Amino acid sequence: MTDERTKGQIEAAVTATLTQFERDFLGRGPREARTFIIQDLVLVRLKGILSAAEQQLSQESGGVELIKQVRSRLIEGSAVEIARLVEAEIGIPVVSMHTDISTQTGERVFVFELERPLDDES
């Protein structure tokens, strides 16, 4: 690993960083969040991210598509910053970022591909 922290500590730091990003950028954070590092992949699951208005909108015709479109645009516009935040916590460059949101469960999932696995010393 790149520093003295355990994998669990790094996962917790990524969770805290992305939760804070959601609060600062989108105005509210998730109710629950968890990060998993699996070889060269970082999976972040944020639960309870929809506002009450978005929950209501998701029940209306076209609402799901609208929520996904707006949330996707917001995140895509910040993709470089989000990748930088993850890189800063892990110490390994992010190659790509993928995300999706479920209006059914109120969850967002991020998947980051790293340049190399976390435990790769090369």
FIPA-760860 format. One record per residue: residue number from 1; residue in three letters; z, y, x of N, C-alpha, C, O, CB in turn. Coordinates in steps of 0.2 Angstrom, whole numbers, plus 5000, padded with zeros to 4 digits. Atoms other than C-alpha are relative to their C-alpha. Glycine has a CB too. Layout:
resi | resn | n_zz | n_yy | n_xx | ca_zz | ca_yy | ca_xx | c_zz | c_yy | c_xx | o_zz | o_yy | o_xx | cb_zz | cb_yy | cb_xx
NUM | Ala | Z | Y | X | Z | Y | X | Z | Y | X | Z | Y | X | Z | Y | X
...
REM end
This chain:
resi | resn | n_zz | n_yy | n_xx | ca_zz | ca_yy | ca_xx | c_zz | c_yy | c_xx | o_zz | o_yy | o_xx | cb_zz | cb_yy | cb_xx
1 | Met | 5000 | 4994 | 5004 | 5000 | 5000 | 5000 | 5000 | 5006 | 5004 | 5001 | 5006 | 5010 | 5006 | 5000 | 4995
2 | Thr | 5001 | 4994 | 4996 | 4997 | 5018 | 5005 | 5007 | 5004 | 5002 | 5007 | 5008 | 5006 | 4996 | 5004 | 4997
3 | Asp | 4993 | 4997 | 4998 | 5016 | 5023 | 5005 | 5006 | 4995 | 4998 | 5004 | 4989 | 4997 | 5001 | 5006 | 4995
4 | Glu | 4994 | 5004 | 5001 | 5034 | 5017 | 5003 | 5001 | 4998 | 4993 | 5006 | 4994 | 4992 | 5005 | 5003 | 5003
5 | Arg | 4998 | 5002 | 5007 | 5034 | 5016 | 4984 | 4997 | 4993 | 4998 | 4992 | 4991 | 5001 | 4997 | 5005 | 4995
6 | Thr | 5002 | 5006 | 5002 | 5033 | 5000 | 4975 | 4994 | 5001 | 4995 | 4993 | 5007 | 4993 | 5006 | 4996 | 4996
7 | Lys | 5005 | 5000 | 5005 | 5018 | 4996 | 4963 | 5003 | 5003 | 4994 | 4999 | 5007 | 4990 | 4997 | 4993 | 4999
8 | Gly | 4996 | 4998 | 5006 | 5030 | 4999 | 4948 | 5001 | 5007 | 5000 | 5000 | 5011 | 4995 | 5006 | 4996 | 4999
9 | Gln | 4998 | 4993 | 4999 | 5035 | 5016 | 4955 | 4993 | 5004 | 5000 | 4993 | 5010 | 4997 | 5003 | 5001 | 5006
10 | Ile | 5006 | 4997 | 5001 | 5017 | 5021 | 4957 | 4997 | 5000 | 4993 | 4994 | 5005 | 4991 | 4994 | 4997 | 5005
11 | Glu | 5002 | 5000 | 5007 | 5012 | 5015 | 4940 | 5004 | 5005 | 4995 | 5001 | 5008 | 4991 | 5001 | 4993 | 4997
12 | Ala | 4996 | 4996 | 5004 | 5027 | 5025 | 4933 | 4998 | 5008 | 5001 | 4998 | 5012 | 4997 | 5007 | 4999 | 5002
13 | Ala | 5002 | 4993 | 4999 | 5021 | 5041 | 4942 | 4993 | 5002 | 4997 | 4992 | 5007 | 4995 | 4999 | 5000 | 5008
14 | Val | 5007 | 4999 | 5004 | 5003 | 5039 | 4935 | 5002 | 5001 | 4993 | 4999 | 5006 | 4990 | 4995 | 4994 | 5001
15 | Thr | 4998 | 4999 | 5007 | 5011 | 5037 | 4918 | 5002 | 5007 | 4999 | 5000 | 5011 | 4994 | 5005 | 4995 | 4998
16 | Ala | 4997 | 4993 | 5001 | 5021 | 5053 | 4920 | 4995 | 5005 | 5001 | 4995 | 5010 | 4997 | 5006 | 5001 | 5005
17 | Thr | 5005 | 4995 | 4999 | 5007 | 5063 | 4927 | 4995 | 5001 | 4994 | 4993 | 5006 | 4992 | 4996 | 4998 | 5007
18 | Leu | 5005 | 5000 | 5006 | 4994 | 5058 | 4913 | 5004 | 5002 | 4994 | 5001 | 5006 | 4990 | 4997 | 4994 | 4999
19 | Thr | 4996 | 4998 | 5006 | 5008 | 5061 | 4900 | 5001 | 5008 | 5000 | 5000 | 5011 | 4995 | 5007 | 4997 | 4999
20 | Gln | 4999 | 4993 | 4999 | 5011 | 5078 | 4907 | 4993 | 5004 | 4999 | 4993 | 5009 | 4996 | 5003 | 5002 | 5007
21 | Phe | 5007 | 4997 | 5001 | 4992 | 5082 | 4907 | 4999 | 5000 | 4993 | 4997 | 5006 | 4991 | 4995 | 4995 | 5004
22 | Glu | 5001 | 5000 | 5007 | 4991 | 5077 | 4889 | 5004 | 5006 | 4997 | 5001 | 5009 | 4992 | 5002 | 4993 | 4997
23 | Arg | 4996 | 4995 | 5003 | 5005 | 5089 | 4885 | 4998 | 5007 | 5002 | 4997 | 5011 | 4997 | 5008 | 4999 | 5002
24 | Asp | 5002 | 4994 | 4998 | 4999 | 5103 | 4895 | 4993 | 5002 | 4997 | 4992 | 5008 | 4995 | 5000 | 5001 | 5008
25 | Phe | 5007 | 4998 | 5001 | 4980 | 5102 | 4891 | 4999 | 4999 | 4992 | 4995 | 5003 | 4989 | 4996 | 4995 | 5003
26 | Leu | 5002 | 5001 | 5007 | 4980 | 5095 | 4873 | 5006 | 5002 | 4995 | 5005 | 5002 | 4989 | 4999 | 4993 | 4999
27 | Gly | 4995 | 4997 | 5004 | 4997 | 5103 | 4867 | 5005 | 4995 | 4998 | 5010 | 4997 | 4995 | 4997 | 5003 | 4994
28 | Arg | 4995 | 5005 | 5002 | 5006 | 5086 | 4864 | 4999 | 4994 | 5004 | 4993 | 4992 | 5006 | 5000 | 4999 | 4992
29 | Gly | 5000 | 5006 | 4996 | 5010 | 5071 | 4874 | 5000 | 4993 | 4995 | 5002 | 4994 | 4989 | 5005 | 4999 | 5005
30 | Pro | 4999 | 5007 | 5004 | 5010 | 5052 | 4868 | 5007 | 4999 | 4999 | 5012 | 5001 | 5002 | 4997 | 4995 | 5004
31 | Arg | 4993 | 5003 | 5002 | 5025 | 5044 | 4860 | 5002 | 4995 | 5005 | 5008 | 4994 | 5007 | 5001 | 4998 | 4993
32 | Glu | 4998 | 5006 | 4996 | 5024 | 5030 | 4872 | 4994 | 4999 | 5005 | 4988 | 5001 | 5003 | 5001 | 4993 | 4997
33 | Ala | 5005 | 5001 | 4995 | 5014 | 5027 | 4888 | 5001 | 4995 | 5005 | 5007 | 4994 | 5007 | 4998 | 5007 | 5004
34 | Arg | 4999 | 5006 | 4995 | 5011 | 5013 | 4901 | 4994 | 5000 | 5004 | 4989 | 5000 | 5002 | 5002 | 4993 | 4997
35 | Thr | 5005 | 5000 | 4995 | 5001 | 5011 | 4917 | 5000 | 4993 | 5003 | 5006 | 4990 | 5004 | 5000 | 5005 | 5005
36 | Phe | 5001 | 5007 | 4997 | 4995 | 4994 | 4924 | 4995 | 5001 | 5006 | 4989 | 5003 | 5005 | 4998 | 4995 | 4995
37 | Ile | 5005 | 5000 | 4995 | 4987 | 4993 | 4941 | 4998 | 4993 | 5002 | 5003 | 4988 | 5003 | 5003 | 5003 | 5007
38 | Ile | 5003 | 5007 | 4999 | 4976 | 4977 | 4943 | 4995 | 5000 | 5005 | 4989 | 5002 | 5004 | 4998 | 4997 | 4993
39 | Gln | 5004 | 4999 | 4994 | 4968 | 4976 | 4960 | 4997 | 5007 | 5001 | 5001 | 5011 | 5003 | 4994 | 4995 | 4999
40 | Asp | 5002 | 4993 | 4999 | 4956 | 4991 | 4960 | 4999 | 5003 | 4993 | 4995 | 5008 | 4993 | 4993 | 4999 | 5004
41 | Leu | 5000 | 4997 | 5006 | 4958 | 4995 | 4942 | 5007 | 5003 | 4998 | 5012 | 5000 | 4999 | 4998 | 4995 | 4994
42 | Val | 4994 | 4997 | 5003 | 4971 | 5007 | 4934 | 4999 | 5001 | 4993 | 4994 | 5004 | 4990 | 5002 | 5007 | 5004
43 | Leu | 5000 | 4999 | 5008 | 4974 | 5005 | 4915 | 5005 | 5004 | 4998 | 5011 | 5002 | 4999 | 5000 | 4992 | 4997
44 | Val | 4995 | 4996 | 5003 | 4983 | 5018 | 4906 | 4999 | 5000 | 4993 | 4994 | 5001 | 4990 | 5000 | 5007 | 5003
45 | Arg | 5000 | 5000 | 5007 | 4988 | 5016 | 4888 | 5005 | 5005 | 4997 | 5011 | 5005 | 4999 | 5002 | 4992 | 4997
46 | Leu | 4996 | 4994 | 5003 | 4994 | 5031 | 4878 | 5001 | 4998 | 4993 | 4995 | 4998 | 4989 | 4997 | 5007 | 5002
47 | Lys | 4999 | 5002 | 5007 | 5002 | 5027 | 4861 | 5002 | 5007 | 4996 | 5006 | 5011 | 4999 | 5004 | 4994 | 4999
48 | Gly | 4997 | 4994 | 5004 | 5005 | 5040 | 4847 | 4997 | 5007 | 5002 | 5001 | 5012 | 5003 | 5007 | 5000 | 5000
49 | Ile | 5002 | 4994 | 4997 | 4993 | 5053 | 4853 | 4997 | 5005 | 4995 | 4995 | 5011 | 4996 | 4995 | 4999 | 5005
50 | Leu | 5004 | 4996 | 5006 | 4985 | 5059 | 4836 | 5005 | 5005 | 4997 | 5011 | 5003 | 4996 | 4997 | 4996 | 4995
51 | Ser | 4996 | 4995 | 5004 | 4992 | 5075 | 4828 | 5000 | 4998 | 4993 | 4996 | 4994 | 4991 | 4998 | 5007 | 5001
52 | Ala | 5000 | 5002 | 5007 | 4997 | 5074 | 4810 | 4994 | 5002 | 4996 | 4991 | 4999 | 4992 | 5006 | 5004 | 4996
53 | Ala | 5007 | 4998 | 5002 | 4981 | 5084 | 4806 | 4995 | 4995 | 5001 | 4990 | 4994 | 4997 | 4998 | 5007 | 5002
54 | Glu | 5005 | 5005 | 4998 | 4971 | 5071 | 4815 | 5000 | 4994 | 4996 | 4996 | 4991 | 4995 | 5000 | 4999 | 5008
55 | Gln | 4999 | 5006 | 5004 | 4979 | 5057 | 4806 | 4997 | 5001 | 4993 | 4994 | 4996 | 4991 | 5007 | 4998 | 5000
56 | Gln | 5002 | 4999 | 5006 | 4975 | 5065 | 4790 | 4992 | 5000 | 5000 | 4989 | 4997 | 4995 | 5002 | 5007 | 4997
57 | Leu | 5007 | 5000 | 5000 | 4957 | 5069 | 4795 | 4997 | 4993 | 5001 | 4991 | 4992 | 4999 | 4998 | 5005 | 5006
58 | Ser | 5003 | 5007 | 4999 | 4954 | 5051 | 4801 | 4999 | 4996 | 4993 | 4995 | 4991 | 4993 | 5005 | 4996 | 5004
59 | Gln | 5000 | 5003 | 5007 | 4956 | 5046 | 4782 | 4994 | 5003 | 4996 | 4992 | 5000 | 4991 | 5006 | 5001 | 4996
60 | Glu | 5005 | 4996 | 5004 | 4942 | 5058 | 4777 | 4993 | 4997 | 5002 | 4992 | 4995 | 5008 | 5000 | 5007 | 5000
61 | Ser | 5007 | 5002 | 4998 | 4923 | 5054 | 4777 | 4998 | 5004 | 5006 | 4998 | 5010 | 5006 | 4995 | 5001 | 4994
62 | Gly | 5003 | 4996 | 4994 | 4916 | 5058 | 4795 | 5006 | 5002 | 5004 | 5004 | 5004 | 5010 | 4996 | 5005 | 4998
63 | Gly | 4994 | 4998 | 4996 | 4934 | 5061 | 4801 | 5001 | 4996 | 5007 | 5002 | 5000 | 5012 | 5006 | 5000 | 4996
64 | Val | 4999 | 5004 | 4994 | 4935 | 5047 | 4814 | 4995 | 5002 | 5005 | 4997 | 5003 | 5011 | 4999 | 4992 | 4998
65 | Glu | 5005 | 4998 | 4995 | 4918 | 5052 | 4822 | 5002 | 5007 | 5003 | 5001 | 5008 | 5009 | 4993 | 5000 | 4996
66 | Leu | 4998 | 4993 | 4997 | 4924 | 5070 | 4823 | 5005 | 5000 | 5005 | 5005 | 5003 | 5010 | 5001 | 5004 | 4994
67 | Ile | 4995 | 5000 | 4995 | 4940 | 5066 | 4831 | 4998 | 4997 | 5007 | 5000 | 5000 | 5012 | 5006 | 4996 | 4997
68 | Lys | 5002 | 5003 | 4993 | 4932 | 5055 | 4844 | 4996 | 5004 | 5004 | 4996 | 5005 | 5010 | 4996 | 4993 | 4998
69 | Gln | 5004 | 4996 | 4996 | 4919 | 5067 | 4848 | 5004 | 5006 | 5003 | 5002 | 5008 | 5009 | 4995 | 5003 | 4995
70 | Val | 4996 | 4994 | 4997 | 4931 | 5082 | 4850 | 5004 | 4997 | 5006 | 5004 | 5001 | 5011 | 5004 | 5003 | 4995
71 | Arg | 4996 | 5003 | 4995 | 4943 | 5071 | 4860 | 4996 | 4998 | 5006 | 4999 | 5000 | 5012 | 5005 | 4995 | 4998
72 | Ser | 5005 | 5002 | 4994 | 4929 | 5064 | 4871 | 4998 | 5006 | 5004 | 4998 | 5006 | 5010 | 4995 | 4996 | 4997
73 | Arg | 5003 | 4994 | 4996 | 4922 | 5081 | 4875 | 5006 | 5003 | 5004 | 5005 | 5006 | 5009 | 4997 | 5005 | 4995
74 | Leu | 4995 | 4997 | 4996 | 4939 | 5088 | 4880 | 5002 | 4996 | 5006 | 5003 | 4999 | 5011 | 5007 | 5000 | 4995
75 | Ile | 4998 | 5004 | 4995 | 4943 | 5073 | 4891 | 4994 | 5000 | 5005 | 4995 | 5001 | 5011 | 5001 | 4993 | 4998
76 | Glu | 5006 | 5000 | 4995 | 4925 | 5073 | 4899 | 5000 | 5006 | 5004 | 4998 | 5006 | 5009 | 4994 | 4999 | 4996
77 | Gly | 5000 | 4994 | 4996 | 4927 | 5091 | 4903 | 5005 | 5001 | 5005 | 5005 | 5005 | 5009 | 5001 | 5006 | 4995
78 | Ser | 4995 | 5000 | 4995 | 4942 | 5087 | 4913 | 5000 | 4994 | 5004 | 5005 | 4993 | 5007 | 5007 | 5001 | 4996
79 | Ala | 5000 | 5006 | 4997 | 4937 | 5071 | 4920 | 5001 | 5001 | 5008 | 5005 | 4997 | 5011 | 4993 | 4997 | 5000
80 | Val | 4999 | 4999 | 4993 | 4937 | 5078 | 4938 | 5007 | 5001 | 5002 | 5010 | 4999 | 5006 | 4995 | 5006 | 5003
81 | Glu | 4993 | 4998 | 4999 | 4954 | 5085 | 4936 | 5005 | 4994 | 4999 | 5010 | 4993 | 5003 | 5002 | 5006 | 4995
82 | Ile | 4996 | 5006 | 5002 | 4961 | 5069 | 4928 | 4999 | 4995 | 5006 | 5004 | 4992 | 5008 | 4997 | 4997 | 4994
83 | Ala | 5001 | 5005 | 4995 | 4953 | 5058 | 4942 | 5004 | 5003 | 5006 | 5007 | 4999 | 5010 | 4993 | 5000 | 5002
84 | Arg | 4996 | 4997 | 4995 | 4961 | 5070 | 4955 | 5008 | 4999 | 4999 | 5011 | 4997 | 5004 | 4999 | 5008 | 5001
85 | Leu | 4993 | 5001 | 5001 | 4978 | 5068 | 4947 | 5002 | 4993 | 5002 | 5007 | 4991 | 5005 | 5002 | 5002 | 4993
86 | Val | 4999 | 5007 | 4999 | 4977 | 5049 | 4948 | 5000 | 4999 | 5007 | 5004 | 4995 | 5010 | 4995 | 4996 | 4996
87 | Glu | 5000 | 5000 | 4993 | 4971 | 5050 | 4966 | 5006 | 5002 | 5004 | 5008 | 4999 | 5008 | 4994 | 5003 | 5002
88 | Ala | 4995 | 4997 | 4996 | 4985 | 5061 | 4971 | 5006 | 4995 | 4999 | 5010 | 4995 | 5004 | 5002 | 5007 | 4997
89 | Glu | 4994 | 5005 | 5001 | 4998 | 5048 | 4964 | 4999 | 4994 | 5003 | 5004 | 4991 | 5006 | 5001 | 4999 | 4993
90 | Ile | 5002 | 5007 | 4998 | 4989 | 5032 | 4970 | 4999 | 5001 | 5008 | 5000 | 4996 | 5012 | 4995 | 4997 | 4997
91 | Gly | 5002 | 4999 | 4993 | 4982 | 5039 | 4987 | 4994 | 4996 | 5001 | 4992 | 4995 | 5007 | 5005 | 4997 | 5004
92 | Ile | 5007 | 5003 | 4999 | 4965 | 5030 | 4984 | 4995 | 5004 | 4996 | 4997 | 5005 | 4990 | 5001 | 4992 | 4998
93 | Pro | 5005 | 4996 | 5004 | 4949 | 5039 | 4978 | 4998 | 4996 | 4994 | 4998 | 4990 | 4994 | 4994 | 5001 | 5004
94 | Val | 5002 | 5003 | 5006 | 4944 | 5036 | 4960 | 4992 | 5000 | 5000 | 4989 | 5005 | 5001 | 5003 | 5004 | 4994
95 | Val | 5007 | 5001 | 5000 | 4926 | 5029 | 4959 | 4997 | 5002 | 4993 | 4992 | 5006 | 4992 | 4998 | 4993 | 5002
96 | Ser | 5003 | 4998 | 5007 | 4924 | 5031 | 4940 | 5006 | 5000 | 4995 | 5011 | 4997 | 4996 | 4995 | 4995 | 4998
97 | Met | 4995 | 5000 | 5005 | 4934 | 5034 | 4924 | 4997 | 4999 | 4993 | 4991 | 5001 | 4992 | 5004 | 5007 | 5000
98 | His | 5002 | 5002 | 5006 | 4932 | 5027 | 4907 | 5005 | 5001 | 4995 | 5011 | 5000 | 4997 | 4997 | 4993 | 4999
99 | Thr | 4995 | 4999 | 5005 | 4941 | 5031 | 4891 | 4998 | 4999 | 4993 | 4992 | 5000 | 4991 | 5003 | 5007 | 5001
100 | Asp | 5001 | 5000 | 5007 | 4942 | 5028 | 4872 | 5006 | 5001 | 4996 | 5011 | 5001 | 4999 | 4996 | 4993 | 4999
101 | Ile | 4994 | 4998 | 5004 | 4953 | 5033 | 4858 | 4999 | 4996 | 4993 | 4993 | 4995 | 4991 | 5000 | 5007 | 4998
102 | Ser | 5000 | 5003 | 5007 | 4957 | 5023 | 4842 | 5004 | 5004 | 4995 | 5010 | 5006 | 4996 | 5003 | 4993 | 5001
103 | Thr | 4997 | 4996 | 5005 | 4960 | 5033 | 4827 | 5004 | 4995 | 4995 | 5008 | 4997 | 4991 | 4995 | 5004 | 4996
104 | Gln | 4996 | 5005 | 5004 | 4967 | 5017 | 4818 | 5007 | 4999 | 5003 | 5012 | 4999 | 4999 | 4996 | 4993 | 5000
105 | Thr | 4994 | 5001 | 4997 | 4981 | 5015 | 4831 | 5003 | 5006 | 5003 | 5009 | 5006 | 5005 | 5000 | 4994 | 5005
106 | Gly | 4998 | 4994 | 4996 | 4982 | 5032 | 4838 | 5001 | 4999 | 5007 | 5006 | 5003 | 5010 | 5007 | 5002 | 4996
107 | Glu | 4999 | 5001 | 4993 | 4980 | 5026 | 4855 | 4994 | 5002 | 5004 | 4988 | 5002 | 5002 | 5001 | 4992 | 5001
108 | Arg | 5005 | 4998 | 4995 | 4970 | 5032 | 4870 | 5001 | 4995 | 5006 | 5006 | 4994 | 5008 | 5000 | 5007 | 5002
109 | Val | 5000 | 5004 | 4994 | 4965 | 5020 | 4885 | 4996 | 5003 | 5005 | 4990 | 5005 | 5004 | 4998 | 4993 | 4998
110 | Phe | 5004 | 4998 | 4994 | 4960 | 5026 | 4902 | 4999 | 4994 | 5004 | 5004 | 4990 | 5005 | 5003 | 5006 | 5003
111 | Val | 5001 | 5005 | 4994 | 4952 | 5014 | 4915 | 4997 | 5004 | 5006 | 4992 | 5007 | 5005 | 4996 | 4994 | 4997
112 | Phe | 5003 | 4997 | 4994 | 4950 | 5021 | 4932 | 4998 | 4994 | 5005 | 5002 | 4989 | 5006 | 5006 | 5004 | 5003
113 | Glu | 5002 | 5005 | 4994 | 4941 | 5011 | 4946 | 5001 | 5004 | 5006 | 4999 | 5009 | 5007 | 4992 | 4998 | 4999
114 | Leu | 4998 | 4997 | 4993 | 4948 | 5014 | 4963 | 4995 | 4998 | 5005 | 4991 | 4993 | 5004 | 5007 | 4998 | 5002
115 | Glu | 5004 | 5001 | 4995 | 4938 | 5014 | 4979 | 5002 | 4993 | 5003 | 4997 | 4990 | 5006 | 5000 | 5005 | 5006
116 | Arg | 4998 | 5006 | 4997 | 4948 | 4999 | 4985 | 5007 | 4998 | 4996 | 5010 | 5002 | 4993 | 5001 | 5000 | 5007
117 | Pro | 4994 | 5002 | 5003 | 4963 | 4988 | 4978 | 5006 | 5004 | 5003 | 5006 | 5006 | 5009 | 5001 | 4993 | 5001
118 | Leu | 4994 | 4997 | 4998 | 4980 | 4996 | 4979 | 5003 | 4997 | 5006 | 5005 | 5000 | 5011 | 5005 | 5000 | 4995
119 | Asp | 4996 | 5003 | 4994 | 4987 | 4983 | 4991 | 4995 | 4998 | 5006 | 4997 | 4995 | 5010 | 5002 | 4993 | 4997
120 | Asp | 5005 | 5001 | 4995 | 4971 | 4983 | 5002 | 5002 | 5005 | 5006 | 5002 | 5011 | 5005 | 4993 | 5001 | 4998
121 | Glu | 4998 | 4996 | 4995 | 4977 | 4990 | 5019 | 4994 | 5003 | 5004 | 4995 | 5007 | 5009 | 5005 | 4996 | 5005
122 | Ser | 5006 | 4998 | 4996 | 4959 | 4993 | 5026 | 4998 | 5007 | 4998 | 4994 | 5009 | 5002 | 4994 | 4995 | 4999
REM end
